[in-house]
């Protein structure tokens, strides 16, 4: 593995993947720990916080609103300002590349009695914001943005919110969480229903901080006006980050890897279910609960994978892991079909188009459709040059594909990996055997 430019890396095939590793803290939980800690009473301490670019954007946003946050490299301490203690920022809040930051922050800012503007990088400014702007506007917030509130930057004048019942057309933890955060400031109970349950990190953390919450089969109700209390949080390893090493070990012969302290929240373990259905050897060991979240050690061994049909309720439970799943499918025997995954088209990039394009460059037969793709697996992937299109998960998935290519693979536009997994390439090198 060698770097050619700052933003390009050349990765050569390996003989096996072996070792014991831990992956960085869960990105979703890290975001929420800052947000709820900032509006709680007291000092919230967070261990295992992910110091990727996305989470640091969230930290900077709350510092800009008067929240004192200390970070000694081991523990993040958030000195909460209470439910109504945030200050009007003096400048535009830059959310970088983080969809979670901008969407959840928009929900929280909708409940504040001051003016604010949120924006992001060139990729984030292309992502759909109407899905949060519409319900928040129904609650009484005034939100203006490009293309009638569909795109950032967004200008928000909040306060005096009304509780609503919202039927979300998409299963999205970001949409649900934005409405839940606004619901903390609304008069009465705000409810969100989803077509299928999205990840429930917000529900778990709201309960941990003492919010008034009612969880039902298809959604959640939050009651406004309840003060939150500071907590001590230990963030488990991110299963989305672990997924790349899971796939790397499964597709590379003679491999065995142990990934310790991984969050195995049932709303996030779709990737494990899918890879097991493909014939992957994945064992959960030492299962336990930490800070309201289920955690386990994952033992993965190389396996002969087979193509499967992926659709329905498992899709939102694995939505962030599909770039890695596509690589597994490319190395599986037979055809894998992916459906009901149109949400992939509005991630950091169009992940359906990006993965299809890159896999074809490696010789894989891919048929793209509106809400997914068909991938026909092959014995050995081709080599050459591929690009992430500025998407961190595409970059890491292609890097995993290079492990079983016929020769070196050049992956370009890799700086984006720092948004979620700054140590990815060092850890990949650590477990690679040649």
N, C-alpha and C positions, 0 to 999 in steps of 0.2 A: 504494500500500500504506500503510495507516494503522492505528494502534492506537486502539481505543475504550476498552477497559479494560485492566488489566494482563494479563488472561487471554483477551482477544478481539482479533482482528485482522480488518480489512476489506481484501480484496485485489481489485483490479480487473483485467479482462482486459488482455492485452498483445498487441502486434503481432508480436513475435518475441523469441527468447532468443538472445543472442549474447555471446561472451566467452571468456576463458581463466581457469580457476579451479583451486584445489586444495581438497579437502574434508578435514575433520579426520581424525586418525589412526583406524585400525581399532579399534573398541570391544573386540572379542573378544581381539585381540592385546594391547591395552593392559591388560586385566584380567590376562591370563596372565603378562605381564612383571612385574607387581607380585608375584603369587603365587609364581612360581618364583624371582624375585630375592630374595624374603624368606627362602626356605628354602635358598638357595645359600650357598656360601662366597665371600666377597669382595663387591665393590661392583659392582652391575649398573647401567649407565647406559642410559637410554631417551630417544631423541629422537623427536618426533612423537607423543608420548603424548596421548591424548584426555582433555581435562579437562572431560568431561561429568559430570553428577551421578552416574551409575552407576559410573564408574571412580573418582571421588573417594570413593564409599562403600567401594570395595575398598581404596583407599589408607588411609582412616581405620580400617578393620578391622585392618589389619596394624600400624599405629601403636599401636592399642589392645593389640596382643600383643607390644609391646616392640621393634618393628622401626623403625629410624631411616630415614626417607625424606626426602630433600632435594628441593626443587623450585624452581628459579630462573626458571621460566616458559618455559625453552627445553629444559632437560634434567632428567629425573627421575633421581635417584640413590638406589638401594635398597641399604642396608648390610645384607647378608644375615646372618642369625643361624645359618645351617646347618640341616641337616635336623631336628635335635631342639632347636633354640634358641628356639622361640616360647614366650612366657610366657602364663600364664592371664589372660584379660582380667578387669578388675575390675567391668565392667558388661556389660549386654546389648549385642551388636553389632547395629547398625541398618544393614541392607542397602538401605534406601531402596526404590526401585522396581526394583532390579536382580535379575532371575532368575539371571543368570550368577554374581553375587556370592554369593547365598545358597546356590545348589546346589553350586557348586565349593568354596565355603568349608566347607560341610557335609562334603564328601568329605575335605578336608584336616584338618578338626577331628576327624574320626573316627579319625585316626591319632595324635592328641595325647593325652598322659597327664594331661589336666586337663579340667575342666568348663567348658562354654561354652553360651551361649544366643544364637541368631540370630533376627532378626525383620525386618520391613520395613513399608512403608506399607500403606494400606488395599487397594491393588490387589495387591501382592505376597502379602499374607496370604490371598488367595483362590486363588493359583496352586498347582497340585498338587505336593506334595513327596514323596509316597509313591514316586515313580519313582526317587528317589535313596535314600530312607530304607530301602527294602526290601533292595537289594543291600548297602548299608553295614552293615545289621543282620546280614545273613548273614556278613559278614566279622568280626563280633564287636563292633561298636560298639553302645552303648546310646543310642538316640535316642527321645525322647518328644516328642509334639507334639499339637496339636488334632486331633480326629477320628482318633485312633489313629495319629498320625504323618503324616497326610495333609496337614496345613496348618501353617504357621508361626503362632506362634513354635515353634522346635525347641530342645530342651535336649539337649546332646550330652555323653556321657561316653565318651571314646575310649581308644585305646591297645590294644596286644596284638592286632593284627589278623591274621586268617588269609587267605591268598590264595584266591581263588575263580575259577571260570570262569562268566561271566554272559552269558546270552542276553537281550539287551535287547529288549523287545517294541516299542520305538519307536526310530527313528533320531534320536538327540538328542546333539549335541555336549556339552550340559551334563551329561547322565547319564553319558556315556562319560568325560568329563573328571573328574567327581567320583570315579568309581571308579578312574581312573588315579592321581589325587592320593592317594587312600587306599592304592592299591597300592604307592606309594613307601615305606609304613610296614609293609607286610605281609610275612610270612615266606613267601618263594617268589615265583612268578610269577602275577600276577593278569591274567586275560584278559577282554575284553569283545567280544562279537560283536553286530553290528547287522543289521537287515533290509536296509538299504542304507546306504552310507557317508555319515556326516554330516561336517560340516566338520572338517578335520584340523589346525587351528592348534595344538592341544595336542600332537599327535604331533610336529609340526615343532619346537615350542619345547622339548619334553622332550629331543629329540635334540640341539638346540643347547646345552642346559645339561648334557649328558653323562649323562642317565638311561640305564638299560639297557632297551632297547625292542626289541620284535620286532613289525613291522607285517605283517599278512597280509591277504588279499583282503577279508575281511568284518569285520576288527577289529584288535585290538592286544593285546599282552601286555607288562606292566610288571613288572620285577623289583625287589623291595623292598631297602632298606638301602644303596642307592648314593648317595653324596654328590654334590650338584650343584655346578657351578662358575659363578661370575658371568660375565655376557656383556655385550657392547655391542649394543644393539638399536636399529634404526631402524624405526619403525612406518609402514607404507604407509597411504595414504588408504583410508577404509572404503568398500567397494563398496556397502554398504547405504545409506550417505549419498549416494554418487554416483548411485544409482539414481533418486533423485527428479529430479535435473538431467538425467539421461538421458531420462527420460520427458517432462520439461518441453520439452526440445529436439525430441523426436520428434513430439509432438502439436501444437506451435505452429508455424504456417507461417513460412517464410523464416528458419529458425533454424539456427545452427551453434555448437557449444560444444566446447571442448577441456578435458578434465578430466585434470590431470597427477597422476602418482604414485599411481595407484589399485592396490590389491591385487587381483590376478586369480588367486587360488588356485583351482584347478579345482573344489574342493568348494564354492566360493562363486559361480561364474560362471553359475549357472542363469538368473539374470535376463538376462544378455547373450544366452544361447542362446534364451530365450523371446522376447525383444524382436526378435532377428534373424529368428526363425521367423515373426513377425508382419509382417515386411517392413521392420524398422527398420534404418537406416543407422548402423552402429556399427563403427568401425575401431580395432583395437589397434595402437599405435605404440610404438616404443622399448621393446620387451619386455626385461626383465632380472630378476635375482634379488637381493634385499636381505634380509639377516638370515634366510635360509632360506625367504623367501616370494617368489613371482613377482609382479612389478609391471609396469604398462604405463601409457601415456597413452591416453585414450579420446577419439576424435573422433566426435561425434554430429551428424547432420544431420536436419532435419525430414523426415518420411516419411509416406507413406500406409499406415497400418497395416490389417491384416486380422485377423479373428477366427481363433483356433486352438484346438485341444484341448490342455490342459495336464494331465498326469498322470504317474504312475510315478516313475522315479528322478530326474527333474529337479526334483521338488517339494522334497525336503529341501535341494537345492543353491540354492534360491531362497526358502526359507521366510520370511525376514525381509523380503523385497522384495515380497510379494504385495499390500500396500496400494497400492504404486506401480504394480504390474502391473495391478491392477483399474482404475486410472485410465486406463492405456493401452488396456485392453480397452473401456472406455466410449467411447473416441474412435475405435475401430477399425471397419472395415466388416464387418458380419455379427456372428455370435455367437462368443463365447469361452466354453469350458467349462473349469472348474477342478475336479479330482477328486483324491483321495488326500491331501487337505490338512486333515485333521481337527485336526492339531496347531495350526492357526490359532485354534481355539476356546479354547485354554488359554495364549495369549500374555498380554501386558499387559492386554488385554481380549479378548473373543470377536471376533476380527478378521473372521470371516465375517459375523456378524450386524451388526457396526459398519459395515463397508463397504457391505453390502447396504442397510442403513437410510439411510445418507448418500447413496448413489448414487440411490436412489429419490427422495429429496428434490430431486435435480437432474434428475429426469425420466427417468432411465435404467431400462430394464426389466431387473430382476434376479430370478432364480429361485434361491432358496437351498436347498441340500440339506445333509445331515449332514456330508459331507466336502468341501464346496466350493460352487460356485455357477455359474450360467450368466448371462453378461452380454451383452446386445445393444447394440452400439455405436450412437452417434448423431452427427450432424454437429456439433452444438454443445450443450454442457451447459447446464442451467438455472442459475438463481442463487437466492439466498436465504440461509438460515442452516443451518449444519451444526455438528456437535460431534465432538471427538476421543475422547470417553469416557475421557479421561485417558491416552490411548495416543499416544506421541510419533510413531510411524510413521503412524498414522491422521491426525494433525494435519498432518504434512508432505505426505502424499498429497493431502489435501483442498485444501491450499494450492496444489499443482501443478494440480489440477483447475480452480481458479479462474482460471487463466491463459487458459483457452479457454471460459469461461462466457459467457452472453449479457450479463451485467451483474455488478456487484460481488457477491462472496461473503463472508459473515461466518463466520469459523471461531472457535468458542469452545473454551475449555479447552486453551489452547496452551502454558501454562507447562511442560508435560511435555516439550516439545521439548528443553529443556535437559539431559535425561537423556543424549542421544546427540549433539546437534548444536546447541550454543548459538548459533552464528553463522548458522543456517539462513536466517532472514528477511533479514538484512543481505546475505547472498550472493545470495539470490533477487532482491532489489531491484537488486543490482549488475548482474545479467545481463539484467534485464527491459528491453525497449524498448517504448515506447508511442507 
